[in-house]
């Protein structure tokens, strides 16, 4: 059965993809032999969970935002390097790696957003809308990977790496300006940013779903029975 599995083609066209590939390859070449891709996957998940916990702890002190940024860096290190290291060492386990990587990403994303929801920087409604939009986009990606054989890692030049960078920059801004004026009303900065992100991800979902449907329809046109 293992011999019949064909790994999906990876498609990465984000803004920082060329630089990121160079950095990850450089790191993989220098990784100690006792470190394997499973260690990095666990590190990425623990860091994601740590970011969520740190967001929750910002209720006691904004300084925990620094811990969030540190966790985001560790998450990038573990989550992005695990596959690169496996490919560099020719230790690929396509089905296992794909499943474990993305199931831990799903659980970690849930913990991150739950932390945001109980923090003083984002209202719970916006946080859960953000989570739903993210899961919709993720589900669409996984379905397209199965149906089309291409795993799309980025949408509109944005990948998880760019999202981490935006989040880290936003966390730094929160230390000095947690709210923003729109007209005569003051809103939480992350409520405004979160609402924009929700609209953007829903637009990406719709555009990708329509494009994939058209592509699949052309690949498998309906065959009517002649009478």
C-alpha positions in Angstrom: 0.0 0.0 0.0 2.8 2.4 0.8 4.2 2.0 -2.7 1.1 3.4 -4.3 1.1 6.7 -2.5 2.1 9.8 -4.5 3.2 12.9 -2.6 1.4 16.1 -3.7 3.4 18.9 -5.4 4.2 21.7 -3.1 3.4 25.3 -4.3 5.0 28.2 -2.4 4.9 31.6 -4.0 4.9 33.9 -1.0 6.7 37.2 -0.6 9.6 35.9 1.5 9.7 32.3 0.0 13.1 32.6 -1.7 14.8 34.0 1.3 13.0 31.6 3.6 14.1 28.6 1.5 17.7 29.7 1.7 17.6 30.2 5.5 15.9 26.8 6.1 18.4 25.0 3.9 21.3 26.7 5.7 19.8 25.6 9.0 19.1 22.0 7.9 22.7 21.6 6.9 23.9 22.6 10.4 21.3 20.8 12.4 22.8 18.3 15.0 22.4 14.7 13.9 20.4 13.9 17.1 17.7 16.4 16.1 15.0 15.0 13.7 11.9 16.3 12.1 9.6 15.0 14.8 11.5 17.0 17.4 11.0 20.1 15.3 7.3 19.4 14.8 6.8 19.1 18.6 8.8 22.3 19.1 6.5 24.1 16.7 3.4 22.9 18.4 4.6 23.7 21.9 5.6 27.1 20.7 2.2 27.7 19.2 0.6 26.7 22.5 3.0 28.9 24.4 2.0 31.9 22.2 -1.7 31.3 23.1 -0.9 31.0 26.8 1.2 34.1 26.7 -1.6 36.0 25.0 -3.9 35.0 27.8 -1.3 36.2 30.4 -1.2 39.7 28.9 -4.3 40.3 31.1 -1.8 40.6 33.9 1.0 42.4 32.0 1.5 43.6 28.4 5.1 42.4 28.7 3.9 38.9 27.9 3.6 40.1 24.3 7.4 39.7 24.1 6.9 36.1 25.1 4.3 35.7 22.3 6.9 37.0 19.7 9.5 34.6 21.1 7.1 31.7 20.7 6.2 32.8 17.2 9.9 32.7 16.3 10.2 29.2 17.8 7.0 28.1 16.0 8.4 29.2 12.7 11.7 27.4 13.4 10.1 24.1 14.2 7.1 24.2 11.9 9.0 25.4 8.8 12.2 23.4 9.3 10.8 19.9 10.0 9.9 19.2 6.4 13.1 20.9 5.1 15.2 18.7 7.4 13.4 15.5 6.3 13.9 16.4 2.7 17.6 17.3 3.2 18.3 14.0 4.9 16.1 12.0 2.5 14.0 10.8 5.5 10.6 11.7 3.9 7.4 10.2 5.3 4.9 11.9 3.1 1.6 10.7 4.7 2.8 10.7 8.3 4.5 14.1 7.9 1.6 15.8 6.1 -1.0 14.5 8.7 1.0 15.2 11.8 2.2 18.6 10.7 -1.2 19.9 9.9 -3.1 18.3 12.8 -0.7 19.9 15.2 -1.0 23.2 13.3 -4.8 23.0 13.7 -4.6 22.4 17.4 -1.9 25.1 17.9 -3.9 27.6 15.9 -6.9 26.9 18.1 -4.9 27.5 21.3 -3.4 30.7 19.8 -6.8 32.2 19.0 -8.3 31.1 22.3 -5.4 33.0 24.0 -6.2 36.1 21.9 -9.9 35.8 22.8 -9.3 36.0 26.5 -6.6 38.7 26.2 -7.5 42.4 26.5 -6.4 43.0 22.9 -9.1 41.3 20.8 -12.8 40.7 21.5 -14.0 37.1 21.5 -16.4 37.5 18.6 -13.6 38.8 16.3 -11.2 36.0 17.5 -13.7 33.2 16.8 -14.6 34.7 13.4 -10.9 34.7 12.6 -10.6 31.1 13.7 -13.5 30.0 11.5 -12.2 31.9 8.5 -8.7 30.3 9.0 -10.2 26.8 9.3 -12.3 27.3 6.2 -9.2 28.3 4.2 -7.3 25.3 5.7 -10.0 22.8 4.9 -10.2 24.2 1.3 -6.4 23.7 1.0 -6.5 20.1 2.2 -9.4 19.2 -0.1 -7.6 20.8 -3.0 -4.5 18.9 -2.2 -6.4 15.6 -2.4 -8.4 16.5 -5.5 -5.7 18.3 -7.5 -2.5 16.8 -6.2 -1.0 20.3 -5.4 -0.5 21.5 -1.9 -0.8 25.3 -2.0 1.2 26.9 0.8 0.4 30.5 0.0 -2.5 32.6 -1.1 -2.1 36.0 -2.8 1.6 36.0 -1.8 0.8 35.3 1.8 1.9 32.2 3.7 2.0 31.3 7.4 5.4 33.0 7.6 4.1 36.3 6.5 1.2 36.0 8.9 3.7 35.3 11.8 5.7 38.4 10.8 2.5 40.6 10.7 1.5 39.2 14.1 4.9 39.9 15.6 4.9 43.5 14.3 1.3 43.9 15.6 2.3 42.6 19.0 5.1 45.2 19.2 2.6 48.0 18.2 0.2 46.8 20.9 2.8 47.7 23.6 2.4 51.4 22.6 -1.0 51.7 20.9 -3.6 49.0 21.7 -6.5 51.0 20.3 -7.1 53.0 17.1 -9.5 55.8 16.2 -11.9 55.3 13.3 -14.0 58.4 12.8 -15.2 59.4 16.2 -15.0 55.9 17.7 -12.2 54.1 19.3 -11.6 50.4 18.6 -9.1 47.7 19.7 -6.3 47.6 17.2 -6.5 43.9 16.8 -10.3 44.0 16.4 -9.8 46.2 13.3 -6.9 44.1 12.1 -8.8 40.9 12.8 -11.9 42.0 10.9 -9.7 42.9 7.9 -8.0 39.5 8.1 -11.4 37.8 8.2 -12.6 39.6 5.1 -9.3 38.8 3.4 -9.4 35.1 4.2 -13.0 34.7 3.2 -12.2 36.4 -0.1 -9.2 34.0 -0.5 -11.5 31.0 0.3 -14.1 32.1 -2.2 -11.6 32.8 -5.0 -9.8 29.5 -4.4 -13.0 27.5 -4.2 -14.3 28.9 -7.5 -11.0 28.5 -9.2 -10.6 24.9 -8.0 -14.2 24.0 -8.9 -13.8 25.4 -12.5 -10.5 23.5 -12.9 -11.9 20.2 -11.6 -15.0 20.6 -13.8 -12.8 21.0 -16.9 -10.7 18.0 -15.8 -13.8 15.9 -15.3 -16.6 17.2 -17.7 -20.0 15.7 -17.3 -20.5 12.8 -19.7 -24.1 12.5 -20.8 -25.4 9.2 -22.1 -26.5 9.3 -25.7 -30.0 8.0 -26.5 
